[in-house]
Amino acid sequence: MYASPDETLAALERVGYFTDQKTATTVYLAGKLHRPILLEGPAGAGKTELATSVSRAYGVPILRLQCYQGINEEKAIGQYDKSLQELYVLLTSKSDQCPDWAEIKREVTSRSYFMAGPLLEAIEQDHRCVLLIDEIDKVDYAFEAMLLELLSAWALSIPKMGTVQATSIPYVFLTSNQERRLGDPLRRRSFYLVVEHPTPEREAAIVAMRTPDASEETHRFIAGLAKSLRAYTMEKPPSISEMNDVALAMQLLGIEKIRAEHKDIMLPLIAKTEGDRKRLLMKQAFESIVRIAGRYASEMSPEEGTELEAILAEEAKA
């Protein structure tokens, strides 16, 4: 890992994740102190992308546990390979010698017969990796409680096998879209960051990374469009990645600036629910959003534009 928060910030920017000093410092300290980071904020604001960017910046693999309602310990930690256990018992029982059933039991409940899930796999790595526990707010409190041993003692208790201690401690990121409040024990063990949608200037830099051939004016317009859409009463505001898709689509279609006549082309890219589609089809709704987007784009100061150009220039050199 890097030797300071400043180096961490520079490394994240080199892999295309533009953030602030607070986030870079938290990532640096979490790595040094072996603490997980709990990331909360709206969907599409860049929580998962921070974890994957840390993986790229540090040059380490990432293991992901995607949470969902009803997930159990077997999906997270792993489970015994029953067919392999049965095969071993069958072959041993057919030998000429009288089977030692106590030894057979010890063997089939050993690590050799256990298929690791993401949590176990992460702590058994020879070197540190990134462990992403995504959308932790979708699980129940019982599953949260299971995680406490891992995040406190860096160990996992497996029935019949015992406790497995970590050979390396991963960089752990837990993301939450705040569908429910997470328990205090989990919060106490974590550093906490709120990840909001980026400022227009930072989003322009992100878009510029994805569409370097587009003009600076286009980058600014996309950032303004993102701000305009998120300020509108949408059921599903656009994520950063969705705005990148809009920028790429504009580039492919040869569109430098979205206008009212582009509504039918752009709606499938920015309206992802029937309710949002109907809202944007209302009289002058799309036209107003585009007009406000242009205003936001024009409000970006020259100093901020110079800063954006400097960031991209440094990235090009790297």
C-alpha positions, 0 to 999 in steps of 0.5 A, a space after each residue: 500500500 502507499 506511504 501516505 494519504 497524498 500518495 493514495 489520492 494520487 494512485 486512485 486518480 491514476 486509475 480514474 477514481 477522482 475523489 477528495 482528501 478525506 476519502 483518500 485519508 480514510 482508505 489509507 488509515 483503514 489499510 494501515 489499521 486493518 479496519 473495514 470501511 462502511 460506504 453509505 450513499 445513493 445507488 450509483 454514486 461510486 461506492 462499489 467503484 471505490 473498492 474496485 479502484 483501490 484494487 487496481 491502485 494497489 495492484 491486488 485482486 478483489 473478491 466480492 460477496 454480493 448480498 441479497 435477501 435470504 443469503 446464508 453463511 454457506 454462500 458467504 463462507 462456503 460449504 463441505 463438498 458432500 460428493 467428495 466426502 461420500 466418495 472418501 467414505 466409500 473408498 475407505 470402507 471398502 479397504 481390507 482394514 477395519 475403518 477407523 471411523 473417528 479418523 474418517 470423520 476428522 478427515 471429511 470435516 477438514 479444510 481439504 473437503 471444504 469449498 471456500 466462499 468469498 469470506 474464507 477465500 479472502 482471509 486465506 490469500 497469501 497476500 492482502 486482497 480487497 474484499 467487497 461486501 456489496 449491498 450489506 443493507 439487504 441482509 438481516 441482523 443475523 447475517 450481520 452478526 456472523 460478520 462481526 467475528 471476521 471484522 473483529 478477530 479476522 477469523 471464521 468459525 466453521 462447524 465441525 472444522 473449528 476456527 480458521 485464522 486469517 493468513 492475510 487481512 484484506 482491505 474490506 469495503 461494505 456498501 449500503 444503499 441505506 435500505 435499512 439501518 445497519 446495526 451499531 456493532 457493525 458500525 463500531 468496527 468500521 470507518 464510515 464514509 458517505 459517498 455522494 454523487 460527485 460535483 459537476 467538475 469531478 464528474 466532468 473529469 470522470 467523463 473525460 477519462 471515458 471519452 477522451 476524444 470528446 470536447 471539454 464542452 461535451 464533458 461539461 455538458 454531461 456533468 451538467 446534465 447529470 446534476 440537472 437529472 438528479 435534481 429532478 424528481 426521478 424514481 431512479 436518478 442516473 448513476 455515474 456509469 449511466 452518464 458515462 454511457 450517455 457520453 459514449 452514445 453521444 460520441 458514437 452518434 456524433 452528437 456534441 450537445 443534447 437538444 430537444 430533438 434528441 429526446 427519443 434517442 436519449 430517453 432509453 439511456 436516462 429513464 430506467 423506470 416507466 414512471 421516469 419515462 412518463 415524467 420526462 415525456 411531460 410537456 417541456 420536461 426534457 427540454 427544461 432539463 437540457 436547458 438547465 444542464 447547459 446553464 450548469 455547464 456554463 457555470 463551471 469556472 475557468 479555474 476549475 476547468 484548468 484544474 480538470 485539464 491538469 488532472 487529465 494531463 497528469 493521467 496522460 503522463 502516467 
